[in-house]
Structure formats: structure tokens, C-alpha cells
Amino acid sequence: VFYEQGEDPRGEDLRKRISAEIEESVRALRKETLDLVQVHGPSADVIARGELTALLRELQKQGKIRAFGVAARGEEAPLAAVKSGAFHTIQVAVSVLDQRMRERVLPDAFAAGMGVIARSVFLKGALTPHREFLPKSLDTLRARADAVDEFVKRQRLTLTEAAIRFVLSVPEVTTFLIGTTRKEHIDAAVASVDRGVLPSPIMAELSAFGLSDEVLVDPRHWKL
């Protein structure tokens, strides 16, 4: 978390802070070993420096973690993680509207044998009925989502089902995350997964709906 807040601890400070977060997770999950630790927000420079990687490898040798990965925005940090050869997973945003990572990051990670975790499948509600509440500055995004909705309806799909099955159909994606506190959302997601990948013609059509403008597809730039 501290990397996402613009901090860059080093040396003993980094060791203490990583260890404290690991111990907190161990207590919360009541596990002796964490299956996967994802470091959120390290820059490409932090990854290339190697100090973080060395510390995570040390924790792995101590049996405190089994695998570790990077959760990041943009291309630079995930590509640095792939290049390092040390990380087991990357977590990046992938959706019908945000397909930027499909060009370089996903193929490179897949070729390196890394797990790919897709997040922001619904793009913070843009691919749900809640898109009507998006501000006027995101009219372009809302219009594109409306177009996706119209297309998938013709395929007899709901927008949320299409959003999930699209990500599921991206060959490099290992798994995906959705954020919710409601059981019915989880049940609906599981039902969508059970229906499997989308037919190739539908995937080809949906692949044309991606937007490349970071201001539109990265919620950190949104003024809600």
C-alpha cells in the first residue's frame, strides 16, 4: 500500500514494513504461510533496483510466503516484473473497455510462465447499469459502454455476463477479481464463468471496443 501512496522505503525500513504487513495478513487469515503476496504499486525503478525482490525471496525461503507478485497500473511496472524473472504473478486492469495490457504486458507475462490476474473487469461500474451515474467528463466512456451493451444484447448476453466472459476468454488471463459485498453478485459471476469462454466471433467484435485514453479507462483520473 505504501508504494501506492508515493512512498519508497529502503533498507531496514522496507524490511520492517513488508514484514509487518506479512505478519498482519498471517494473523488475519490464520495461516502460517501465505499462498500469494501481491505488492501494490511499486514502480519499474523499484522493481529493477532488486531490493524488494531480494526481500520477498528471503521471506519465501523462510516459508512465510509461497509466491509473490506485483499489482500495478500501466505497462512499465508489470513489464519490469516480467523482465526481473522473479515474480510469479502480475495483477493488471483488463476489461472490454480497457484492453491496453493485451498488446505487450499479457503476452510477455504469459510467455514467462507468470500468472495473470485481471482486475477492474467492470471498470468501476462503467460496464454495469451504474454507468448512468458517471460524470459528463466521461460521456465518451459511457457512450462506448452503451455501444457494448447494445451489441451483447443482440448476442442474448447481459452486459455483466459479457464483461466477465470476455476477460475469461483472454487466453493469457489466469483468473480475475471482482469487488462486491453482495452474495448475489458472486453467484452471478460464478454462473457466468460456468458458461465458459465466448465464441471467437463475439470476442473479435468485443476486441474492437477498447479505448486507449488513460484518462477514460483509469479511474484514478476520474473526477467523481
For each residue, the residues with C-beta under 8 A, 3 or more apart:
1: 4 5 21 40 41
2: 5 7 9 17
3: 6 7 8 39 40 41 42 43 46
4: 1 40 41
5: 1 2 41
6: 3
7: 2 3
8: 3 43 46
9: 2 13 14 17
10: 13 14 51
11: 14 15 51
12: 15 16
13: 9 10 16 17
14: 9 10 11 17 18 51 52 55
15: 11 12 18 19 55
16: 12 13 19 20
17: 2 9 13 14 20 21
18: 14 15 21 22 52 55 56 59
19: 15 16 22 23 59
20: 16 17 23 24
21: 1 17 18 24 25
22: 18 19 25 26 34 37 59 64 65
23: 19 20 26 27
24: 20 21 27 28
25: 21 22 28 29 34 37
26: 22 23 29 30 31 32 34 64
27: 23 24 30
28: 24 25
29: 25 26 34
30: 26 27
31: 26 34 35
32: 26 63
33: 63 64 65 66
34: 22 25 26 29 31 37 64 65 66
35: 31 65 66 67
36: 65 66 67 68 69 88 89
37: 22 25 34 56 59 65 67 68 69
38: 68 69 70 71 89 91 117
39: 3 42 52 56 68 69 70 71
40: 1 3 4 71 72
41: 1 3 4 5 71 72 73 77
42: 3 39 46 47 52 70 72 77
43: 3 8 46 47 76 77
44: 47 48 76 77 79 80
45: 48 49
46: 3 8 42 43 49 51 52
47: 42 43 44 50 52 53 70 77 80 81 84
48: 44 45 80 83 84
49: 45 46 52
50: 47 53 54 84
51: 10 11 14 46 54 55
52: 14 18 39 42 46 47 49 55 56
53: 47 50 56 57 84 86 87
54: 50 51 57 58
55: 14 15 18 51 52 58 59
56: 18 37 39 52 53 59 60 65 68 86
57: 53 54 60 61 86
58: 54 55 61 62
59: 18 19 22 37 55 56 62 64 65 68
60: 56 57 63 64 65 66 67 68
61: 57 58
62: 58 59
63: 32 33 60
64: 22 26 33 34 59 60
65: 22 33 34 35 36 37 56 59 60 68
66: 33 34 35 36 60
67: 35 36 37 60 88 89
68: 36 37 38 39 56 59 60 65 87 88 89
69: 36 37 38 39 81 87 88 89 90 91 114 115 117
70: 38 39 42 47 77 78 81 87 89 90 91
71: 38 39 40 41 90 91 92 117 119
72: 40 41 42 77 78 81 90 91 92
73: 41 77 92 93 218 220
74: 77 78 214
75: 78 79 100 101 104 105
76: 43 44 79 80
77: 41 42 43 44 47 70 72 73 74 80 81
78: 70 72 74 75 81 82 90 92 101 105 109
79: 44 75 76 82 83 104 105 108
80: 44 47 48 76 77 83 84
81: 47 69 70 72 77 78 84 86 87 90 114
82: 78 79 85 87 90 105 108 109 112 114
83: 48 79 80
84: 47 48 50 53 80 81 87
85: 82 112
86: 53 56 57 81
87: 53 68 69 70 81 82 84 90 114
88: 36 67 68 69 114 115
89: 36 38 67 68 69 70 114 115 116 117 174
90: 69 70 71 72 78 81 82 87 105 109 114 115 116 117
91: 38 69 70 71 72 117 118 119 177
92: 71 72 73 78 101 105 106 116 117 118 119
93: 73 98 101 118 119 120 123 217 218
94: 98 99 101 102 106 118 119 120 121 167 170 173 176
95: 98 99 118 120 121 122 123 127 163 166 167 217
96: 99 127 148 162 163 166 206 209 210
97: 123 126 127 141 144 145 148 209 210 211 216 217
98: 93 94 95 101 120 123 210 211 217 218
99: 94 95 96 102 103 207 210
100: 75 103 210 212 214 217
101: 75 78 92 93 94 98 104 105 106
102: 94 99 105 106 107 170 172 210
103: 99 100 107
104: 75 79 101 107 108
105: 75 78 79 82 90 92 101 102 108 109
106: 92 94 101 102 109 110 116 170 172 173
107: 102 103 104 110 111 172
108: 79 82 104 105 111 112
109: 78 82 90 105 106 112 114 116 172
110: 106 107 113 114 116 171 172
111: 107 108
112: 82 85 108 109
113: 110
114: 69 81 82 87 88 89 90 109 110
115: 69 88 89 90 174 175
116: 89 90 92 106 109 110 172 173 174
117: 38 69 71 89 90 91 92 173 174 175 176 177
118: 91 92 93 94 95 121 167 170 173 175 176 177
119: 71 91 92 93 94 176 177
120: 93 94 95 98 123 124 219
121: 94 95 118 127 163 164 167 176 177 178
122: 95 125 126 127 128 160 163 178
123: 93 95 97 98 120 126 127 141 145 217 219
124: 120 219 222
125: 122 128 130 131 133 134
126: 97 122 123 131 134 138 141 142 145
127: 95 96 97 121 122 123 131 145 148 159 160 163
128: 122 125 131 159 160 163
129: 132 159
130: 125 133
131: 125 126 127 128 134 141 142 145 146
132: 129 142
133: 125 130
134: 125 126 131 138 139 141 142 222 224
135: 138 222 223 224
136: 139
137: 222 223
138: 126 134 135 141 142 216 222
139: 134 136 142 143
140: 143 144 211 213 216
141: 97 123 126 131 134 138 144 145 211 216 217
142: 126 131 132 134 138 139 145 146
143: 139 140 146 147
144: 97 140 141 147 148 209 211
145: 97 123 126 127 131 141 142 148 149 159
146: 131 142 143 149 150
147: 143 144 150 151 209
148: 96 97 127 144 145 151 152 159 162 206 209
149: 145 146 152 153 159
150: 146 147 153 154
151: 147 148 154 155 205 206 209
152: 148 149 155 157 158 159 161 162 206
153: 149 150 156 157 159
154: 150 151
155: 151 152 162 202
156: 153
157: 152 153 161 162 165 202
158: 152 161 162
159: 127 128 129 145 148 149 152 153 162 163
160: 122 127 128 163 164 188 192
161: 152 157 158 164 165 188 191 192 195
162: 96 148 152 155 157 158 159 165 166 198 202 206
163: 95 96 121 122 127 128 159 160 166 167
164: 121 160 161 167 168 176 178 189 192 193
165: 157 161 162 168 169 192 193 195 196 197 198
166: 95 96 162 163 169 170 198 203 206
167: 94 95 118 121 163 164 170 173 176
168: 164 165 173 176 192 193 196 197 198
169: 165 166 197 198 203
170: 94 102 106 118 166 167 173
171: 110
172: 102 106 107 109 110 116
173: 94 106 116 117 118 167 168 170 176
174: 89 115 116 117
175: 115 117 118
176: 94 117 118 119 121 164 167 168 173
177: 91 117 118 119 121
178: 121 122 164 185 186 189
179:
180: 185 186
181:
182: 185 186
183: 186 187
184: 187 188
185: 178 180 182 188 189
186: 178 180 182 183 189 190
187: 183 184 190 191
188: 160 161 184 185 191 192
189: 164 178 185 186 192 193
190: 186 187 193 194
191: 161 187 188 194 195
192: 160 161 164 165 168 188 189 195
193: 164 165 168 189 190 196
194: 190 191
195: 161 165 191 192
196: 165 168 193
197: 165 168 169 203
198: 162 165 166 168 169 202 203 206
199: 202 203
200: 203 204
201: 204 205
202: 155 157 162 198 199 205 206
203: 166 169 197 198 199 200 206 207
204: 200 201 207 208
205: 151 201 202 208 209
206: 96 148 151 152 162 166 198 202 203 209
207: 99 203 204 210
208: 204 205
209: 96 97 144 147 148 151 205 206
210: 96 97 98 99 100 102 207
211: 97 98 140 141 144 216 217
212: 100 217
213: 140 216 217
214: 74 100 217 218 221
215: 218 221
216: 97 138 140 141 211 213 221
217: 93 95 97 98 100 123 141 211 212 213 214
218: 73 93 98 214 215 221
219: 120 123 124 222
220: 73
221: 214 215 216 218
222: 124 134 135 137 138 219
223: 135 137
224: 134 135
